[in-house]
Amino acid sequence: MSFFERLKSRKLIMSILAAIVGAIKVYYPDFPEQALYTIVGSLMGYVLVEGVVDATKRYVVTSDTDVLDNKITNLVKRLSEILNELQQIGKKDSQS
């Protein structure tokens, strides 16, 4: 595994994210919770999509790459819609 592939590792991204959130909560206790949830949600969405892509690559024959690309595109669109819905729910909860 090359150095750049290791930098894109989902485990590394999640550990860096946890460290950043921990540092923000320690040094900036008044940092808005909604901003943290948005940042974490976006990065977790990325990690989720990358995991799904890796998982589907294992079960797809190389000749089906166009079908796979369409399925991945549709999946990313749906995950983006879900993330937007979750953000709207979070906004409604913070307003009430």
ZADREN-893543 format. One record per residue: residue number from 1; residue in one letter; x, y, z of N, C-alpha, C, O in turn. Coordinates in steps of 0.1 Angstrom, whole numbers, plus 5000, padded with zeros to 4 digits. Each point is the difference from the previous one (the first is absolute). Layout:
<pts>
  seq  type   npx   npy   npz  capx  capy  capz   cpx   cpy   cpz   opx   opy   opz
  NUM     A     X     Y     Z     X     Y     Z     X     Y     Z     X     Y     Z
...
</pts>
This chain:
<pts>
  seq  type   npx   npy   npz  capx  capy  capz   cpx   cpy   cpz   opx   opy   opz
    1     M  5009  4988  5000  4991  5012  5000  5009  5012  5000  5009  5002  5008
    2     S  4988  5008  4983  5009  5011  4999  4996  5011  5010  4990  4999  5007
    3     F  5019  5010  4995  4998  5011  5010  4987  5007  4998  4993  5003  5009
    4     F  5004  5001  4978  4988  5008  4997  4988  4991  5002  4989  5006  5004
    5     E  5011  4981  4994  4989  4992  5003  4997  4999  5015  4989  5000  5004
    6     R  5022  5000  5004  4998  5000  5014  4994  5013  5005  4992  5000  5010
    7     L  5011  5011  4983  4994  5013  5004  4985  5001  4998  4993  5007  5006
    8     K  5002  4985  4984  4986  4999  4997  4993  4989  5008  4988  4998  4998
    9     S  5019  4996  5011  4994  4989  5008  4989  5005  5009  5000  5011  5006
   10     R  4989  4982  4994  4988  5004  5008  5003  5000  5014  4995  5009  5008
   11     K  5013  4982  4997  5004  5000  5014  5008  5013  5004  4998  5006  5010
   12     L  5011  4998  4981  5008  5012  5003  4991  5012  5000  5001  5009  5008
   13     I  4990  4992  4982  4991  5011  5000  4991  5001  5012  4999  5011  5006
   14     M  4996  4978  4999  4992  5000  5012  5008  5004  5012  4995  5007  5009
   15     S  5017  4988  4992  5008  5003  5012  5004  5015  5000  5001  5006  5010
   16     I  5002  4999  4978  5004  5015  5000  4987  5008  5003  5001  5010  5007
   17     L  4988  4986  4988  4987  5006  5003  4998  5000  5015  4996  5011  5006
   18     A  5005  4978  5001  4998  4999  5014  5010  5009  5008  4996  5007  5009
   19     A  5016  4994  4986  5010  5008  5007  4997  5015  4998  5001  5008  5009
   20     I  4994  4996  4979  4996  5014  4998  4988  5004  5008  5000  5011  5006
   21     V  4990  4980  4994  4988  5003  5008  5003  5001  5015  4996  5009  5007
   22     G  5013  4982  4998  5004  5001  5014  5008  5013  5003  4997  5006  5010
   23     A  5012  4998  4981  5007  5012  5002  4991  5012  5000  5001  5010  5008
   24     I  4989  4990  4982  4991  5011  5000  4992  5001  5013  4998  5011  5005
   25     K  4997  4978  4999  4992  5000  5013  5008  5005  5012  4994  5006  5009
   26     V  5019  4990  4991  5008  5004  5011  5004  5015  5000  4999  5007  5010
   27     Y  5006  4998  4978  5005  5013  4999  4989  5011  4997  5002  5011  5003
   28     Y  4987  4984  4991  4989  5009  4997  4987  4994  5004  4992  4995  4992
   29     P  5005  5006  5021  4988  4993  5006  4987  5007  4995  4990  4993  5000
   30     D  5011  5019  4995  4988  5007  4995  4998  4998  4985  4991  5006  4994
   31     F  5017  4985  5000  4998  4997  4986  4986  4994  4997  4996  4991  5007
   32     P  4997  5014  4983  4986  4995  4998  5000  4985  4997  5007  4995  4991
   33     E  4984  4998  5016  4998  4986  4998  4996  4997  4986  5004  4990  4994
   34     Q  4987  5018  5000  4995  4998  4986  5011  5000  4990  5000  4992  4991
   35     A  5010  5016  5011  5011  5001  4991  5008  4987  5001  5005  4995  4990
   36     L  4997  5000  5022  5008  4988  5002  4992  4988  4993  5006  4992  4994
   37     Y  4981  5008  5008  4992  4989  4994  5001  5000  4985  5000  4990  4994
   38     T  5000  5022  5000  5000  5001  4986  5014  4995  4995  5000  4993  4990
   39     I  5011  5011  5016  5013  4996  4996  5001  4985  5002  5005  4993  4990
   40     V  4991  5002  5021  5001  4985  5002  4991  4993  4991  5004  4989  4994
   41     G  4984  5015  5003  4991  4994  4991  5005  4999  4986  4999  4990  4993
   42     S  5007  5021  5003  5006  5001  4986  5011  4990  4999  5001  4992  4990
   43     L  5008  5007  5019  5012  4991  4999  4995  4986  5002  5006  4991  4994
   44     M  4985  5006  5014  4995  4987  5002  4992  4995  4987  5001  4988  4997
   45     G  4993  5021  4997  4994  4997  4987  5010  4996  4990  4998  4990  4992
   46     Y  5013  5017  5007  5011  4997  4991  5006  4986  5004  5002  4992  4991
   47     V  5000  5005  5021  5005  4987  5005  4990  4989  4996  5004  4990  4995
   48     L  4983  5013  5007  4990  4990  4996  5000  4997  4985  5000  4988  4996
   49     V  5001  5022  4996  5000  4998  4986  5012  4993  4995  4999  4990  4992
   50     E  5013  5013  5014  5012  4993  4996  4999  4985  5005  5005  4991  4992
   51     G  4989  5006  5019  4998  4987  5004  4991  4992  4991  5003  4988  4997
   52     V  4986  5018  4999  4991  4994  4990  5007  4997  4987  4998  4990  4994
   53     V  5010  5020  5001  5007  4998  4988  5009  4988  5001  5001  4992  4991
   54     D  5007  5008  5020  5009  4989  5002  4993  4986  5000  5005  4990  4995
   55     A  4984  5010  5012  4993  4988  5002  4994  4995  4987  5000  4988  4997
   56     T  4994  5021  4995  4994  4996  4987  5011  4996  4990  4997  4992  4991
   57     K  5015  5014  5010  5011  4996  4990  5003  4985  5002  5005  4994  4990
   58     R  4994  5001  5021  5004  4986  5003  4990  4990  4993  5004  4989  4996
   59     Y  4984  5016  5001  4990  4990  4995  4996  5003  4986  4991  4994  4994
   60     V  5016  5016  4999  4996  5004  4987  5011  4995  4990  5012  5001  5003
   61     V  4983  4993  4986  5009  4996  4989  5005  5013  4993  4992  5010  4999
   62     T  5020  4990  4997  5006  5012  4994  4992  5005  4987  5001  5011  4997
   63     S  4992  4980  4996  4993  5004  4988  4987  5008  5004  4994  5006  4991
   64     D  5002  4993  5021  4988  5007  5005  5003  5014  5006  4993  5005  5008
   65     T  5018  5001  4987  5004  5013  5006  4990  5011  4998  4998  5009  5008
   66     D  4996  4991  4980  4990  5011  4997  4988  4999  5009  4995  5010  5005
   67     V  5001  4977  4997  4988  4998  5009  5004  5004  5014  4993  5006  5007
   68     L  5020  4990  4997  5004  5004  5014  5001  5015  5001  4996  5005  5011
   69     D  5009  5002  4979  5001  5015  5001  4986  5006  5002  4999  5009  5007
   70     N  4992  4986  4985  4986  5005  5002  4994  4997  5014  4994  5009  5006
   71     K  5009  4979  4999  4995  4997  5013  5006  5008  5011  4994  5005  5009
   72     I  5019  4997  4989  5007  5009  5010  4996  5014  4999  4998  5006  5011
   73     T  5000  4999  4977  4995  5014  4999  4986  5001  5006  4997  5010  5008
   74     N  4994  4981  4990  4987  5000  5006  5001  4999  5016  4993  5007  5007
   75     L  5016  4984  4997  5002  4999  5015  5005  5013  5006  4995  5004  5011
   76     V  5014  5002  4983  5006  5013  5005  4989  5010  5000  4999  5008  5010
   77     K  4993  4993  4980  4989  5010  5000  4990  4997  5011  4996  5009  5007
   78     R  5001  4978  4995  4990  4997  5011  5006  5003  5014  4993  5005  5009
   79     L  5020  4992  4993  5007  5003  5012  5000  5015  5003  4999  5004  5011
   80     S  5003  5003  4978  5000  5015  5001  4987  5005  5005  4999  5009  5008
   81     E  4990  4985  4986  4987  5004  5004  4997  4997  5014  4994  5007  5008
   82     I  5011  4981  4997  4998  4996  5014  5007  5009  5009  4995  5004  5010
   83     L  5017  5000  4986  5008  5010  5008  4993  5013  5001  4999  5006  5011
   84     N  4995  4999  4978  4993  5012  5001  4987  4999  5008  4997  5009  5008
   85     E  4997  4980  4992  4988  4998  5008  5004  5000  5015  4993  5005  5008
   86     L  5018  4988  4995  5005  5000  5014  5003  5014  5005  4998  5003  5011
   87     Q  5009  5005  4980  5003  5013  5004  4987  5009  5002  5000  5008  5009
   88     Q  4990  4989  4983  4987  5008  5002  4994  4996  5014  4995  5008  5007
   89     I  5006  4979  4996  4994  4995  5013  5008  5006  5011  4994  5005  5010
   90     G  5019  4996  4989  5009  5006  5010  4996  5015  5002  5000  5005  5011
   91     K  4998  5002  4978  4996  5014  5001  4987  5002  5007  4998  5009  5008
   92     K  4992  4982  4989  4987  5001  5006  5001  4997  5015  4994  5007  5008
   93     D  5014  4983  4996  5002  4997  5014  5007  5012  5007  4996  5002  5012
   94     S  5014  5004  4982  5007  5011  5007  4991  5012  5001  5002  5008  5009
   95     Q  4988  4994  4982  4991  5012  5001  4989  4998  5010  4995  5010  5005
   96     S  5002  4977  4998  4989  4998  5010  5005  4999  5014  4992  4998  5009
</pts>
